[in-house]
Amino acid sequence: MKEIECLIKDKVNSDDKLFYVVKEKLGTEEHFVPINQIELFEGFDYRKVYTFFKEFNSKHNRTYLNIIHPKYKIDSVHDFEITNRYMSEGKLYFELESDYLKPLTVSAWDYQKDASIVKCKVTGYKRGYPRLKNVDYANSFWTIDETYLFQIDRFSSFENKHGNHFKSLIIKTEEGKEIEIKAGLWHNKKLWTYDDINCKVVGIQPNGLPRLMINDKRHPLYKVGDKREFIIEGFSDKNVRNNSTIKVINLKDAEKLE
């Protein structure tokens, strides 16, 4: 995937479909792109040089070009006015005002039902339209990268989409909403003696609840300054930054924590 500057040349007809011949500015490679995937926004002028998003699809064994709107660069963030709301498969979506000829859409959080403007990030392009991610957390109770203390309701486990099983914790918010998070090695009923746990907010779910990861420096068995005896299991090399390795000793304690 990369961004390239292109010249839009002739219109051609192939199998009763109209295409633009798009030539890469710094090369000789030419591409056929459907006209209805280029003439998408107000102010489009085929005589101008435009940036395209070039992506190879290994499944179809084809290279695709998507015109990038001069205003909506990839990774840029914009405020959009909400012009309409609709439900699809039980999920709320916004239609957004822009200078595209058709409304742009983005999924909405439950707590944004009364919003009039939404902040979105351009994550890519598909068929000439920007892919948008709702990054407007202004109306959320939760702050990204902040750590909060939660009460533990119970210990559990879950299976991911690949069929792998993981230990987990069920925690509760102050409003009594349950959130399941992946547990660490010592975050289990046997070892974890605390009734709460610190977690960092790493995202917001569509229902407004936070996506969390454990960020608790407490250990149920060891505290800074303690002295303990460990069993040496062996020696090994550990990869660290700058592609270098260091020698480490592999230890095991009485609880068989490595």
C-alpha positions as CSV (number, residue, x, y, z in Angstrom):
1,M,0.0,0.0,0.0
2,K,1.4,3.4,-0.9
3,E,0.3,6.8,-2.1
4,I,1.3,7.9,-5.6
5,E,0.7,11.0,-7.8
6,C,-1.1,10.3,-11.0
7,L,-2.2,12.0,-14.2
8,I,-5.8,11.3,-15.4
9,K,-5.7,10.9,-19.1
10,D,-8.3,9.6,-21.6
11,K,-11.8,8.1,-21.1
12,V,-12.2,4.7,-22.6
13,N,-15.1,2.4,-23.1
14,S,-14.6,-1.3,-22.2
15,D,-17.6,-3.8,-22.3
16,D,-20.0,-0.8,-22.2
17,K,-18.3,0.6,-19.0
18,L,-16.5,3.9,-18.9
19,F,-13.0,4.1,-17.4
20,Y,-10.3,6.7,-16.9
21,V,-6.8,5.9,-18.0
22,V,-4.7,6.9,-14.9
23,K,-0.9,7.1,-15.4
24,E,1.6,7.2,-12.6
25,K,3.4,10.5,-12.7
26,L,6.8,9.0,-11.8
27,G,6.6,5.9,-14.0
28,T,5.0,4.5,-17.1
29,E,2.5,2.2,-15.5
30,E,-1.2,2.9,-16.5
31,H,-4.4,1.8,-14.8
32,F,-8.0,1.6,-15.8
33,V,-10.2,3.0,-13.1
34,P,-14.0,3.2,-13.4
35,I,-15.2,6.8,-13.9
36,N,-17.8,6.3,-11.1
37,Q,-14.9,5.7,-8.7
38,I,-13.1,9.0,-9.6
39,E,-15.8,11.6,-10.3
40,L,-17.0,11.5,-6.7
41,F,-16.7,14.9,-5.2
42,E,-17.4,18.6,-6.1
43,G,-14.5,20.4,-7.6
44,F,-13.1,17.4,-9.3
45,D,-11.0,18.3,-12.4
46,Y,-9.5,15.6,-14.5
47,R,-6.8,18.0,-15.7
48,K,-5.3,18.2,-12.2
49,V,-2.7,15.9,-10.6
50,Y,-4.3,13.8,-7.9
51,T,-2.8,11.5,-5.3
52,F,-4.0,7.9,-5.4
53,F,-3.9,5.1,-2.9
54,K,-2.3,2.1,-4.6
55,E,-3.1,-1.3,-3.1
56,F,-2.4,-4.8,-4.4
57,N,-5.1,-7.4,-3.6
58,S,-3.4,-10.8,-3.5
59,K,-6.8,-12.6,-3.5
60,H,-7.8,-11.1,-6.8
61,N,-4.2,-10.7,-8.0
62,R,-5.0,-7.2,-9.0
63,T,-3.7,-3.7,-8.2
64,Y,-6.4,-1.1,-7.3
65,L,-6.2,2.6,-7.3
66,N,-8.4,4.9,-5.1
67,I,-8.4,8.6,-5.7
68,I,-7.6,10.5,-2.5
69,H,-9.6,13.7,-1.9
70,P,-7.1,16.6,-1.5
71,K,-8.8,17.5,1.8
72,Y,-9.1,14.1,3.3
73,K,-5.6,12.7,3.5
74,I,-5.0,9.3,5.1
75,D,-4.6,9.5,8.9
76,S,-6.1,13.1,8.9
77,V,-8.9,13.9,11.4
78,H,-11.9,16.0,10.6
79,D,-15.1,17.2,12.2
80,F,-18.2,16.3,10.1
81,E,-21.7,17.6,10.4
82,I,-24.3,14.8,10.9
83,T,-27.1,15.0,8.4
84,N,-28.9,11.7,9.1
85,R,-29.0,8.7,11.3
86,Y,-30.0,5.1,10.4
87,M,-29.9,1.6,11.9
88,S,-28.3,-1.3,10.2
89,E,-28.3,-4.8,11.7
90,G,-29.0,-3.2,15.1
91,K,-26.2,-0.7,14.9
92,L,-26.4,3.1,14.7
93,Y,-24.7,4.9,11.8
94,F,-24.3,8.6,10.8
95,E,-24.6,10.1,7.4
96,L,-22.1,13.0,7.1
97,E,-22.0,16.2,5.1
98,S,-19.0,16.7,2.8
99,D,-18.3,17.7,-0.7
100,Y,-18.7,14.1,-1.9
101,L,-21.7,13.7,-4.1
102,K,-23.0,10.9,-1.9
103,P,-23.1,11.1,2.0
104,L,-20.2,9.6,3.8
105,T,-21.1,7.2,6.7
106,V,-19.5,6.2,9.9
107,S,-20.6,3.9,12.8
108,A,-21.8,5.7,15.9
109,W,-21.4,5.2,19.6
110,D,-24.6,4.7,21.7
111,Y,-23.9,7.9,23.7
112,Q,-23.7,10.0,20.5
113,K,-27.4,9.7,19.7
114,D,-28.0,13.4,20.2
115,A,-24.7,14.6,18.6
116,S,-24.7,17.1,15.7
117,I,-21.0,16.9,14.8
118,V,-18.6,13.9,15.0
119,K,-14.8,13.7,14.8
120,C,-13.6,11.0,12.3
121,K,-10.2,9.8,11.2
122,V,-9.5,8.8,7.6
123,T,-8.0,5.3,7.8
124,G,-8.0,4.4,4.0
125,Y,-10.0,4.4,0.8
126,K,-12.3,2.0,-0.9
127,R,-13.8,2.5,-4.4
128,G,-12.8,6.2,-4.1
129,Y,-14.5,6.9,-0.8
130,P,-12.7,7.4,2.4
131,R,-12.9,4.8,5.2
132,L,-13.8,6.7,8.4
133,K,-13.2,5.8,12.0
134,N,-15.3,7.5,14.7
135,V,-12.7,8.9,17.1
136,D,-14.9,11.3,18.9
137,Y,-14.7,10.5,22.6
138,A,-15.6,13.9,23.8
139,N,-19.0,12.9,25.2
140,S,-17.6,9.7,26.8
141,F,-17.1,9.4,30.5
142,W,-13.8,7.6,29.8
143,T,-10.5,9.1,28.8
144,I,-8.1,7.2,26.4
145,D,-4.8,6.1,28.1
146,E,-6.2,7.0,31.6
147,T,-6.1,4.3,34.3
148,Y,-9.1,3.6,36.5
149,L,-9.7,1.4,39.5
150,F,-12.5,-1.2,39.0
151,Q,-14.1,-3.7,41.4
152,I,-13.7,-7.3,40.4
153,D,-17.0,-9.2,40.2
154,R,-15.7,-12.7,39.4
155,F,-13.0,-14.7,37.5
156,S,-13.9,-16.3,34.3
157,S,-12.6,-17.4,30.8
158,F,-13.4,-16.8,27.2
159,E,-12.8,-18.3,23.8
160,N,-11.6,-16.0,20.9
161,K,-12.6,-16.3,17.3
162,H,-9.6,-18.7,16.6
163,G,-10.8,-21.1,19.3
164,N,-8.1,-20.2,21.8
165,H,-9.1,-20.1,25.5
166,F,-8.0,-17.3,27.9
167,K,-8.5,-16.6,31.6
168,S,-10.4,-13.4,32.2
169,L,-11.8,-11.1,34.9
170,I,-15.3,-9.7,35.0
171,I,-15.2,-6.2,36.4
172,K,-18.0,-3.7,37.1
173,T,-18.2,0.0,36.5
174,E,-19.8,2.3,39.1
175,E,-23.1,2.0,37.1
176,G,-23.0,-1.8,37.5
177,K,-22.0,-2.5,33.8
178,E,-19.9,-5.6,33.3
179,I,-16.7,-5.6,31.3
180,E,-14.6,-8.7,30.6
181,I,-10.8,-8.3,30.3
182,K,-8.0,-10.7,29.6
183,A,-6.2,-11.8,32.8
184,G,-2.5,-11.9,33.5
185,L,-0.6,-14.8,34.9
186,W,-1.3,-14.0,38.5
187,H,-4.8,-12.5,38.0
188,N,-6.7,-15.6,39.1
189,K,-8.9,-16.6,42.0
190,K,-6.0,-18.5,43.7
191,L,-3.4,-15.7,43.6
192,W,-5.1,-12.4,43.3
193,T,-6.0,-11.3,46.8
194,Y,-7.3,-7.9,46.0
195,D,-11.0,-7.2,45.3
196,D,-10.1,-4.5,42.7
197,I,-7.8,-3.9,39.8
198,N,-6.3,-1.0,37.9
199,C,-7.0,-0.9,34.1
200,K,-6.1,1.5,31.4
201,V,-8.6,2.6,28.8
202,V,-7.3,1.7,25.3
203,G,-10.5,2.4,23.4
204,I,-14.3,2.9,23.5
205,Q,-16.8,0.2,22.6
206,P,-19.9,1.0,20.5
207,N,-22.0,0.8,23.6
208,G,-19.9,3.5,25.2
209,L,-18.1,1.2,27.6
210,P,-14.3,1.3,27.7
211,R,-11.9,-1.2,26.1
212,L,-9.5,-2.1,28.9
213,M,-6.2,-3.7,29.6
214,I,-4.7,-4.4,33.0
215,N,-2.3,-1.7,34.2
216,D,-1.8,-2.8,37.9
217,K,1.7,-2.7,39.3
218,R,0.7,-4.7,42.4
219,H,1.8,-8.3,42.7
220,P,0.0,-10.6,45.2
221,L,3.2,-12.4,46.3
222,Y,6.1,-10.0,45.8
223,K,6.7,-6.5,46.9
224,V,9.7,-4.2,46.1
225,G,12.4,-4.8,48.7
226,D,11.4,-8.4,49.5
227,K,14.1,-11.1,49.3
228,R,13.1,-14.6,48.1
229,E,14.7,-17.8,46.9
230,F,14.0,-19.0,43.4
231,I,14.7,-22.2,41.5
232,I,17.0,-21.8,38.4
233,E,15.3,-23.5,35.4
234,G,18.0,-22.6,32.9
235,F,19.7,-19.9,30.9
236,S,18.6,-18.4,27.6
237,D,19.0,-15.4,25.2
238,K,16.4,-12.7,25.2
239,N,15.9,-10.3,22.3
240,V,15.8,-6.6,23.3
241,R,15.7,-3.4,21.4
242,N,18.2,-2.6,18.6
243,N,18.1,-6.2,17.5
244,S,20.5,-7.2,20.2
245,T,20.3,-10.1,22.7
246,I,21.1,-10.4,26.4
247,K,21.7,-13.5,28.6
248,V,19.0,-14.1,31.1
249,I,18.4,-16.6,33.9
250,N,15.0,-18.4,33.8
251,L,13.6,-18.7,37.4
252,K,10.6,-20.5,38.9
253,D,9.1,-19.8,42.3
254,A,7.1,-22.0,44.7
255,E,3.9,-21.1,42.9
256,K,5.5,-22.3,39.6
257,L,5.4,-18.8,38.2
258,E,8.2,-18.3,35.6
